[in-house]
């Protein structure tokens, strides 16, 4: 009988964790939506780049405890439109290469994989970087002159957890009337 109660409690706890309701975050100005485990915070930072100062819009949730991951975030930066007026595939690849290498370098990490893919018809990269004690999962997508980066950071012992895929797969670019 005691075994039955322990099994029932474990099953109930597992069902509660798996049934966690995530929040839909939608921002029409930034033109994306994604599911977060809890309410994210939005910030904007000015970043100096080779093409001038850019606004880096960040939407991030960092759980205090009880989550498989340390950070869930989405970043959007808009480059000057004139730089992408007639962008070739080679130019787009070069920009994505720079984003991947910049992330790897800034994190002082080692590239585990870097896959070129299409996301809604746009050039994109799925990347995994190993850093001290953790992994960083990035999906970078260039939409015209806008760079979208989804990111999840997990400790090495939580690698490949289902929340990584759930967050990354929930990201959608939305079009709004200009």
N, C-alpha and C positions, 0 to 999 in steps of 0.2 A: 504494500500500500504506500509506503514511504517513497518507493521508486516512482510510483504513479504521480504523486504530488510534485516531486522534483522534475519529472519529465514534463508535466503540465506547466509548471512555472517557466522552465526553459523555453518551451514552445510558445507560450504567451509573450515572453520577453522578445524572442526572435521575431514574432509576428509584429510586435509594436515597432521594433527597429526597422524592419523591412517596409512597414506601412507608413513610414514617415512622410508627411505631406511636404512637398517642396513648394516654394513660392515662385510664381511666374513674375519675372521682372521684364517690363516692356518700356522702352524709351524710344518714342517716335522721332525725337530730334536726332538721336544717335543712330537710329534706324536698325535696331536689333531687339531681340527678345531672347530670354534664356531662363531656365529653371535654376533657382538657388535653394540650398537647404534651409536658408533663413533670409531675412531682409538684408540686402547688401547696402553698402554705403557708396555714394558717388562723389568723386573728387576730380579736380582738373589741375594739372600741373603744366607750367610752361617749360618746354625742353628745347635747348639750343641744339640745332643740327646743322649739317653742311648746307641745307637748303633754307635755313632761317629758323626762327623760333616757331615751334609748333605747340598747339594745345594737345595734351595727352589726357583724354577722358578715361577715367578708371572707375569701374564698378566692381566692388570687391566685398566678399564676405570671408572673414577669418574666424572660424569657430574657436571658442575658448577651450572647449573640451568635448569629448564624446562623439567625435567625428573621425572618419578614416583619413581625412585630409586636413592640411593646415591652412590652405588658401584656395578660394575659387575666385577667379577674376576675369574680367573682360576689359580690354583696352581698345580704344579707337583713337587714331591719329589721322588727321587729314593733311596731306602734302599739297603744295601749290598745284592747282589744276593744270596750269600751263605746262608743267613738267611731264604730264601724262597725256597730253593732247593727242599725240600719235605714237603712243608707247608700243614698242614691238614686244614680242614674246621674250626676247633676250633681255630687254630693259626690265620687264616685269620679273623675270627670273633673278636678275641682278638685285632688285629691290628686296625680294624675298630672301635671297642668299644673305644680304646684309642684315635683315631682321633676325635670321637664325643665328648668324655668327655673332651679332651684337648681343643677343640673349645669352649665348654660350659664354662669350667673353665676360660680360657683366656678372654672370653667376660664377665665373671661374670653374665651369663645369666641363664634363666630358660628354660629347654627343653619343647617345646610345643608338638612335636612329633618326633619319630625316627622310620622309617620304613625300614626293611631289604628288599632289592629288588635285582634283577639281572639286570645288564646293559651289553648288548652284551655278556651275559654268565658269566660275572664276578660279584663277590660279591660286593654289593654296599649298601649305606644307603642314604635315603632321610630324611633330618633333618630340623626342624624349631626351632630356638632359639629366645626367647624374651629377649631383652636387653632394657635398659632405653630409651624409646621413639622410638624404632625401632624393626624390626624383621630381622633375618638373616636366609636366606634359603641356605642350603648346600646340595650338592650331593657329596658323597665321594665314590670313586671306587678304588679298589685295583686290578691292572693288573700285575700279577706276582710280581715283587718287586717295582712297581711304583704306587704311590698314586696320584690320580687325584682328585682335589676338585674344584667344581664349586660353586660360591657363589654370592648371590645377597643380598644387604642390602636395606631395604625400611623403611621409617618412618611409624609409626603405622597407620596413616590415609591413607596411600597408600597400605595397606596390600592387598594381593591377586590380584594385578594389572596384566594385561596381559603380560607386559614386563618380569616379573619374569619367567613365563612359556616359553615365547618365547626364552629367553636366555638359560635357563636350557635345553630345548628340542633341541636347535641347536647344543649342544655339541656332538662331535663325536670323538672317538678314531680312528686314522688312522694308518695303518701299512705302514712302508716304508722299502725298501730293505736295509738290513744291510751290 
